[in-house]
Structure formats: structure tokens, C-alpha cells
Amino acid sequence: MRHQAPRGTRDLLPADTERWQWAESRARDVFERYSYREIRTPMFEDYELFARTSGESSDVVEKEMYRFHDLKGRDLALRPEGTASVCRAYLEHNLASEGRVHRLWYLGPMFRYGRPQKGRFRQFWQVGAELIGTAAPTADVEMIALFVDLYEAWGFENLVVQVNSVGTPETRQRYAERLRAWLEPARERLGNDSRQRLETNPLRILDSKDPRDREILAGEFSDQPMPHMLDVLDDAGRKRFDEVLVGLTGLGIDHRVDHGLVRGLDYYTHTAFELHAEGLGAQSALGGGGRYDGLIEALGGPATPGIGFSIGLDRVMMLLEERGELPLEKQQSIYLAAMEGTRSQVPTMARALRLVYAVDYDLEGRSLNAQMKAADRSGARLVILLGEDEWEQGTVVVKDLSSGEQETVELEHLVEALDRRFEPSEGSP
Ligand code: AMP
């Protein structure tokens, strides 16, 4: 039987990986310039960690967790997201003792047992950031600026961030009641999940993807407009939210208040934000985040504010590929070609050159003609040909495959000749 990658997963072949690495390295650069430091946490954790932080009524916990027992019967789960793990590590290693404010970022695969469709996988990649230890509204502004600057580093333009405030648990409670009362007349027409959530957690109905629910949320069943979270915020929450908006405007970050924006997980407080893309259908969210002042306490730590976001790299890469906007790094590589009498020199020369350059060569003693074809296919910029006569005289031929130019170079000047040819390479980021 021939095997296939498990449903909802996929392979990134070398050509894909090169594009992903380009996007990842752009992200790294941005994080570094924002003074964020990378954290790597395990890909699986105690199931309880996610159950506790994702909230009992969230889809991820209810239906999508990759939960398993190991050989000792430990109850574990593949991580569905990064924030809970980062906060767990923050507490476990008492990062608070090393300074109050921590700026962290991560990148890695996440796992959710959802129904695969365009832009939705069971193993997907997220890049994200967490700013832990401050409740200052300026932290929210920095987070959103970082979020937007990542997309800009990947070449996205004209971005409009959607923002909302989900308040505090108390104001949210008040809002939940208003929302419940507003939806009550449409109760029978809601989807099954949403009808249940009307009792347990009406806010999550705003997240529903069910077309019937979306139609109801559009509000035609009622002569009252959908209640807005912002209208029930307390004064401090409202002031805070206004400060964030003013900060965004000050940085020239385009944003729009989206009253239907509530994050799917229960530990979020105050600012929530999201970015959507056209052309991805129901799975249009490219990334999102928000403040989670209640999370670290929920994990048994001291009350510690935090804010973060995560961006789905699969969707980002899909969009960049569809738009043909992925600059491919020009290969700065060399193909070493030889003739019968010089073949034995190749491995030594390749090893020396490989200290600096990417070098490829034929392993199978094929004809010069075959080697030149392989050089073309390899995408190498330069061929170094070890001709028999030239080698006798201590020279090689350097051929530039993009221009067709070639020159004979003395071995002792080879490195200079290569550097000269590689130097002003257009297109390399
Ligand atoms: P969330 O943690 O649900 O807020 O998701 C953050 C981002 O991760 C989303 O905006 C998507 O871009 C991405 N994402 C979430 N779930 C999936 C999935 N199953 N497959 C691919 N990307 C996903």
C-alpha cells in the first residue's frame, strides 16, 4: 500500500520551503527590530492546559483538540494555538523575576481536528507574538503595529485592521444578556450549536460560520439593531479603547471598529483585533489577537496582563502565491563541471568552495554535455569548468549562466572573480 500524508496535512516540498523561509526570515527581522525574542515551547502539552484556557464552550476544546494518551496514560494534546503554552512557560520559568515586561514571539505548527477545506488544515503554521506584563493601552497599539508591519514586510498593502473591545468579564456578562435578549425572537431559527450557546455563551454566536446564523446576525428579524459591546463598556474600558484608537490613528494604521468581532476563546479582555483577506471565503481570517488579562491567573499565576496575536502562515502563503507576489531569492550557487582528466579534483574543490558558496556537481561521472544540462536545471548562477588544458595551467573557466559570458580565471584569483560576479545581484532581498 502506498501511503499519503494524513488528511488535513501536507508536505512542503523544497520549492515551497524556500518561499516559506523567505516569509519566516522577513518575520524574524521585524520581530528583532521590535525587540521581541523568540520562544519555543513543546508541540504537545497537558490536555488540561488547553481545556482550562480555551474555555469549555470553545470549538477548539469541544471538537478540534488532538487529544491522546501516551504510554503512561498521561492526558496530552497537540497544541491548537500558542498563547497558552507561552504563558505556561512564562509561569513555569518565573520570567516575571527577570523583568516585568516580556516581548516574545513564536513560530511553529499548530493542530486542530477541523474539517479540511481551502485555507483550513489539521496541521497548520502560526507565527505569533505575546507582550506580557503590562496593561498599558500603548502596549495594545504596539501589538497592532507589529501585527500590521509583519504583513507589510510580506508585501501586503492597504491593510485595514478590524478592532473591537470585548471589555471585562463583568461588562461581557452584561453584553451577553443584551445579546441573548436581542436574539431570543430568532431562537428557533438559529443553528443547533448557536441555540445551545444562547444559554451557555451567546457571544460565541457572533463567531458562528453557519450561514443561517449569519443571516440572523445581520439583524433583519428585529427592528432593533444588534447591540454593541462598546455601548455596555464601563467608563474605564471605554476610555482605554479610545486611547488605543487614538494611538492607532497616530501611527497612521488604518482600522475599523467591527462590533461583531469577538475572539473565540474565553480569556480575552478589552482589545480584540483581526485582519481578513478577500478570496479565502469563509476562512478569510488571516490573523488576529487580543488582550488576555485573565489568562495567567487562570493558569494559577499572579494576575498578569498580556496581549498577543497569531497569524496563520498557510493562509498568508496561499495569498502571496495566488498573487504571484513571492520574490524568489536569486540563487547564488555554483555548478562545478569537469572533464575526464579533472574529475578527481572536483570533490576537493567543491568542499573548499562550500565554505562560502552553494555548490553542486555531478556524482556519476557523466559527460560534460550532461553536466552542463544539469547545471542549467539546477538553477545555478555560475558554472566553474575544470578544463583539462586550463587545469594544467592553473586556471579554470567561469561561465555566467544568466548572461552567457565566460572568462578564464587563475585559480588563485578565483574567489575574487566569483565575488565580483555575485556582488551586484539584483532581486536578492
Ligand atoms: P485563531 O488562533 O483561531 O485566532 O487563528 C489565528 C489564525 O490562524 C487564523 O487567522 C488563521 O489564519 C490561522 N488558522 C486557524 N486555524 C487554522 C487552520 N485549521 N488551518 C489553517 N490556518 C488556520
Residues whose N, C-alpha, C, O or C-beta is under 5 A from the ligand:
A	BS01	AMP	E81 R112 G119 R120 F121 F124 A285 L286 G287 G288 S310 I311 G312 D314 R315
